[in-house]
Amino acid sequence: MKIYTKKGDAGQTSLFDGTKVTKGDARVDAYGDVDELNAAIGAARAFLEDQEVDSTLAGIQADLFSIGAQLADPKYDPSKRKPKTLITEEKIVAFEKLIDGWETQLKPLRNFILPAGSKGGSMLHLARCVCRRAERKIVALAQHVAVPPLVIKYMNRLSDLLFVMARVENKKHGEQEVDW
């Protein structure tokens, strides 16, 4: 299979159900940002040494493919999909448990902090920002088409998790947080 098909040369693409839309379509914009988030998380992983964090991020990357697939399918029906493509409440609860556990290692925040620090911490902060943008695009899309509510909830909690991961990574590397 060739990487280039030339089918998008006129600025259009096809959704999973075959519907042709412009590459500027809100649905394409939303799953494009999810794809960018996936790449940002992959880049962050290149700088991390903690196996638990790396494993968690690898699972999140798989989930982001599932979210992208859901957004790219106007006829998405969770009852007709493989379990690995589903975003579940259990995944969100798992994020909350990780956040709660890691926050016990951190000083409580009293101010905003600058998104900086170690290479891994900085990349996780960048991934968090991309996550927030993707979340905004998904919320905007949901105003016009059906989007599974758990997708929005997952993205919201994921940005919180990435923020805490960045703080933990910076602490492990002796980086001081800089208040704003």
C-alpha positions in Angstrom: 0.0 0.0 0.0 1.3 3.4 -0.9 1.5 6.2 1.7 0.2 8.8 -0.8 -3.2 8.2 -2.5 -3.6 11.7 -4.1 -7.3 11.6 -3.0 -6.8 14.5 -0.7 -5.1 16.8 -3.2 -8.2 18.9 -3.7 -8.6 19.5 0.1 -11.1 16.8 0.8 -11.0 13.6 2.9 -13.4 10.7 3.6 -14.8 9.9 7.0 -15.1 6.2 8.2 -18.6 5.9 6.6 -17.4 7.2 3.2 -18.8 10.7 3.6 -16.6 13.2 1.9 -15.8 16.4 3.8 -13.3 19.2 3.5 -10.1 18.9 5.5 -11.3 22.0 7.3 -14.4 20.2 8.6 -14.9 20.5 12.4 -14.8 16.7 12.7 -11.5 16.5 10.9 -10.2 19.4 12.9 -11.1 17.6 16.2 -9.6 14.2 15.4 -6.6 16.0 13.9 -5.9 17.6 17.3 -6.4 14.3 19.0 -3.7 12.9 16.6 -1.4 15.8 17.4 -1.9 15.0 21.1 -1.0 11.4 20.5 2.3 12.5 18.8 3.0 15.0 21.6 2.6 12.2 24.2 4.9 10.0 22.1 7.5 12.7 22.1 7.2 13.2 25.9 7.7 9.4 26.3 11.1 9.7 24.6 12.3 11.8 27.6 10.7 9.8 30.4 12.4 7.1 32.5 9.6 6.1 34.8 8.1 2.8 33.6 4.7 3.4 35.3 4.3 6.7 33.6 5.5 5.3 30.3 3.1 2.4 30.5 0.3 4.7 31.4 1.0 7.0 28.5 1.2 4.0 26.0 -2.3 3.0 27.1 -3.5 6.6 26.6 -2.0 6.6 23.1 -4.1 3.6 22.3 -7.2 5.3 23.7 -6.5 8.4 21.6 -6.6 6.2 18.5 -10.0 5.0 19.7 -11.2 8.6 20.3 -10.0 9.6 16.8 -11.9 6.7 15.3 -15.0 7.6 17.1 -14.8 11.2 16.0 -14.1 10.1 12.4 -17.2 7.9 12.3 -20.5 9.8 11.9 -22.3 6.5 12.5 -20.3 5.4 15.5 -22.1 2.9 17.6 -20.3 1.6 20.7 -22.5 -1.6 20.7 -21.0 -2.6 17.4 -17.3 -2.0 18.3 -14.5 -4.0 19.7 -14.0 -3.4 23.5 -10.5 -2.0 22.8 -12.1 0.9 21.0 -14.3 2.0 23.8 -13.7 4.8 26.3 -15.2 3.7 29.6 -15.9 5.3 33.0 -13.3 2.9 34.4 -10.5 4.6 32.5 -11.5 7.9 33.9 -11.7 6.5 37.4 -8.2 5.1 36.9 -6.9 8.5 35.9 -8.4 10.0 39.1 -6.7 7.4 41.2 -3.4 8.1 39.5 -3.8 11.8 40.0 -4.8 11.4 43.7 -1.8 9.1 44.3 0.7 11.3 42.6 -0.6 14.5 44.2 0.3 13.1 47.6 4.0 13.5 46.5 3.6 17.1 45.5 3.3 20.4 47.3 -0.3 21.8 47.1 -0.6 24.5 44.5 -1.4 28.0 45.7 -0.6 29.7 42.4 -0.4 29.0 38.7 3.0 27.6 37.8 5.0 28.2 34.6 4.9 25.2 32.3 8.6 24.4 32.2 11.1 22.2 33.9 12.9 19.0 32.8 12.7 17.8 29.2 10.1 15.2 30.1 8.2 17.6 32.3 8.2 20.3 29.7 7.0 17.9 27.0 4.2 16.7 29.3 3.1 20.3 29.9 3.1 20.8 26.1 1.0 17.6 25.7 -1.4 19.0 28.3 -1.9 22.2 26.2 -2.5 20.1 23.1 -5.0 18.0 25.1 -6.9 21.1 26.1 -7.1 22.4 22.5 -8.3 19.0 21.3 -10.9 19.0 24.1 -12.1 22.5 23.0 -12.4 21.2 19.4 -14.4 18.2 20.6 -16.7 20.3 22.7 -17.3 22.6 19.7 -18.0 19.6 17.5 -20.5 18.2 20.1 -22.6 21.3 19.6 -23.4 20.2 16.1 -23.1 16.4 16.0 -23.3 13.5 18.5 -20.1 13.0 20.5 -20.0 10.3 23.2 -20.0 12.3 26.5 -17.3 10.0 27.9 -15.0 11.2 25.2 -15.3 14.8 26.5 -14.9 13.6 30.1 -11.9 11.5 29.2 -10.1 14.4 27.5 -10.9 16.7 30.5 -9.4 14.3 33.0 -6.5 13.5 30.7 -5.3 17.1 30.7 -5.4 17.0 34.5 -3.4 13.8 34.5 -0.8 15.2 32.1 -0.4 18.3 34.4 0.2 16.1 37.5 2.6 13.9 35.5 4.5 16.9 34.4 4.8 18.1 38.0 5.9 14.6 39.2 8.5 14.4 36.4 9.9 17.8 37.3 10.1 16.8 41.0 12.0 13.6 40.2 14.5 15.7 38.3 14.9 18.3 41.1 13.2 21.0 39.1 11.7 23.8 41.1 8.2 25.0 40.1 8.1 28.7 39.3 5.0 30.5 40.5 3.4 33.0 38.3 
